[in-house]
Amino acid sequence: MLRRIAFAEHLRTMNSYFILSAVLFLAGIVAGATSPGLNDYMNSQIEAIRQVAEKVDSSSNPTFFALVVIFFNNAIKSAMVIYLGFFFGIFPLFFLIINGMIIGYMCYNVGEQAGSGALFELIFKGLLPHGIIEIPVLIITAAYGLKSGSLTFRWVGFLFKRSEGLAKETERYVLCTIPALIGIVLLLLVAAVIESTVTVWLLGK
């Protein structure tokens, strides 16, 4: 019970990071939809995703293979985002913005080239079924990565000016990332099941 209360208290300290993470993700979506100079980079990212999808489709059990690939890719990246965030928050920052940009770029191009009907289908059939879980998880994960980076900056500042309780705060934070990551991974498993089954079924209709 005490651990639950402590973790709930920890989540309250993360509110500003959750908000910052959501704002950066939305900024990425806007940038992806409005920055034609990034077309080549966005196309290369989408092409890489397409190549993985083709390998999945050509496997003996596409549904299971898709589930495994999606889940492990997202789970590994989530752990990297949180703990590589200690390198001044650079990795989670790019992770957030690039993922947002890919979504913004795809939505803009589908709307431009195929019309509002195709855009509606992409959003409500291709993104929302699993994205309703995956996108909030992405934002939460990146928020932890940004918090990790914030602590690193504070430790650098500690070299010049002592900050009482920073070591204890860092220790508590690192311990709290463990149940947070477990929850994130479980939610990503649910999202992967939906993406490899429901999303595929909806897009195939």
KAMOBEL-V272506 format. One record per backbone hydrogen bond with DSSP energy under -0.5 kcal/mol. NH is the residue of the N-H (numbers start at 1). CO is the residue of the C=O. If there is no record, write none. Layout:
NH/CO  NH/CO
This chain:
5/1  6/2  7/3  8/4  9/5  10/6  11/7  12/8  13/9  14/10  14/11  15/12  17/14  18/14  19/15  20/16  21/17  22/18  23/19  24/20  25/21  26/22  27/23  28/24  29/25  30/26  31/27  32/28  33/29  34/30  35/31  36/34  38/35  39/36  42/38  43/39  44/40  45/41  46/42  47/43  48/44  49/45  50/46  51/47  52/48  53/49  54/50  55/51  56/52  57/53  58/54  59/56  62/59  65/61  66/62  67/63  68/64  69/65  70/66  71/67  72/68  73/69  74/70  75/71  76/72  77/73  78/74  79/75  80/76  81/77  82/78  83/79  84/80  86/83  87/84  88/86  89/85  90/87  93/89  94/90  95/91  96/92  97/93  98/94  99/95  100/96  101/97  102/98  103/99  104/100  105/101  106/102  107/103  108/104  109/105  110/106  111/107  112/108  113/109  114/110  115/110  115/111  119/115  120/116  121/117  122/118  123/119  124/120  125/121  126/121  126/122  127/122  127/123  128/123  131/127  132/128  133/130  134/130  135/131  136/131  137/133  138/134  139/135  140/136  141/137  142/138  143/139  144/140  145/141  146/142  147/143  148/144  149/145  150/146  151/147  152/148  153/149  154/150  155/151  156/152  157/153  158/154  159/155  159/156  160/157  161/157  164/162  166/163  169/165  170/166  171/167  172/168  173/169  174/170  175/171  176/172  177/173  178/174  178/175  179/175  180/176  181/177  182/178  183/179  184/180  185/181  186/182  187/183  188/184  189/185  190/186  191/187  192/188  193/189  194/190  195/191  196/192  197/193  197/194  198/194  199/194  200/195  201/197  202/198  203/199  204/200  205/201  205/202
